[in-house]
Amino acid sequence: MTVLDSSVWIEYLTDGPNADAFEGQFSRPETLTVPSVVIVEVTRWLLSHGRLDMVDTVQSLFRACRVAGLDGGLAELAGRLGIDLRLPLADGIIYATAQANHEALWTQDKDFEGLPGVRYFQKPSG
């Protein structure tokens, strides 16, 4: 199983420069764990960028994945990791979800670069 952070979902959905690197993950949605906060972030991004046409498609894709909700134990872990690693709130939840489930986290978010269990993909400049 793998956790993909919001930046990966958006990159893939908008066919960004790194989309090809993520295509294999999206071809097997049953192997993906989606933190509920990623659903919030991706939905908000699509709506705020006028991509209403993609909302239903991504929601169907989310339903094919394992959705990880935020319970008390995960919230505490996210709080601790967020403080220890200086991660923003949503990033702490995403990283805690991956760590708690012993899953790799794929990301383009520099906040995660170099952390254990993270597969970081640098965004192309320009």
C-alpha positions in Angstrom: 0.0 0.0 0.0 1.0 3.6 -0.7 -0.1 7.0 0.5 -0.1 9.7 -2.2 -0.2 13.3 -0.9 -2.3 16.0 -2.4 0.5 17.3 -4.6 0.7 13.9 -6.4 -3.0 13.7 -6.9 -3.1 17.2 -8.4 -0.1 16.5 -10.6 -1.6 13.4 -12.0 -5.1 14.8 -12.4 -3.9 17.9 -14.3 -1.3 15.9 -16.3 1.6 17.9 -14.9 5.2 17.3 -15.8 5.6 14.5 -13.2 2.3 12.8 -14.0 3.9 9.9 -15.8 6.0 9.0 -12.7 2.7 8.5 -10.8 0.6 6.7 -13.5 1.4 3.2 -12.2 0.1 4.1 -8.7 -3.2 5.3 -10.1 -3.7 2.2 -12.3 -4.0 0.2 -9.0 -6.3 2.4 -6.7 -6.9 -0.6 -4.5 -3.3 -0.3 -3.3 -3.6 3.3 -2.3 -4.5 4.7 1.2 -6.0 8.1 1.0 -5.9 10.2 4.2 -9.3 12.0 4.5 -7.5 15.4 4.6 -6.1 14.6 1.1 -9.7 14.3 -0.2 -10.4 17.8 1.3 -7.3 19.4 -0.2 -7.7 17.9 -3.6 -11.5 18.7 -3.8 -10.8 22.3 -2.6 -8.0 22.7 -5.2 -10.2 21.4 -8.0 -13.1 23.7 -7.1 -10.9 26.8 -6.5 -9.2 26.3 -9.9 -12.5 25.9 -11.8 -12.0 22.2 -12.4 -15.6 21.2 -11.6 -15.5 18.7 -14.5 -12.9 16.6 -12.5 -14.6 16.5 -9.1 -16.9 13.5 -9.9 -14.1 11.6 -11.5 -11.7 12.0 -8.6 -14.4 11.2 -6.0 -14.9 7.9 -7.9 -11.2 7.2 -7.8 -11.1 8.0 -4.0 -13.9 5.5 -3.4 -11.8 2.8 -5.1 -9.0 3.4 -2.6 -8.8 2.7 1.2 -9.8 6.0 2.9 -8.1 6.6 6.2 -10.1 8.7 8.6 -8.6 10.7 11.5 -9.2 9.0 14.8 -7.8 10.0 18.2 -4.7 7.9 18.0 -3.8 9.1 14.5 -4.5 12.7 15.5 -2.1 12.4 18.5 0.6 10.9 16.2 0.0 13.7 13.7 0.4 16.3 16.4 3.6 14.8 17.7 5.1 14.3 14.2 4.0 17.8 13.2 5.8 19.4 16.1 8.9 17.1 15.9 9.3 17.5 12.1 7.9 21.0 11.8 5.2 19.9 9.4 2.1 22.0 8.7 -1.2 20.5 10.0 -2.4 18.6 6.9 1.1 17.4 6.2 1.4 16.0 9.7 -1.8 14.1 9.2 -0.7 12.7 5.8 2.7 11.7 7.1 1.2 10.1 10.3 -1.2 8.1 8.2 1.7 6.7 6.1 3.8 6.0 9.2 1.0 4.4 11.2 0.2 2.0 8.4 3.8 1.3 7.5 3.3 2.6 4.0 5.5 4.7 1.7 4.5 8.3 1.1 4.9 9.6 -2.4 5.0 13.4 -2.7 6.2 16.5 -4.5 6.0 18.6 -1.3 9.4 19.8 -0.1 8.2 19.6 3.5 8.6 15.8 3.3 11.9 15.7 1.5 14.4 13.4 3.4 11.9 12.0 5.9 12.0 8.2 6.4 9.5 6.3 4.3 9.1 9.2 1.8 9.6 9.0 -1.9 10.1 12.6 -2.9 9.7 13.8 -6.6 11.1 17.2 -7.3 8.7 19.5 -9.2 10.3 20.6 -12.5 11.2 24.3 -12.3 9.6 26.8 -14.6 
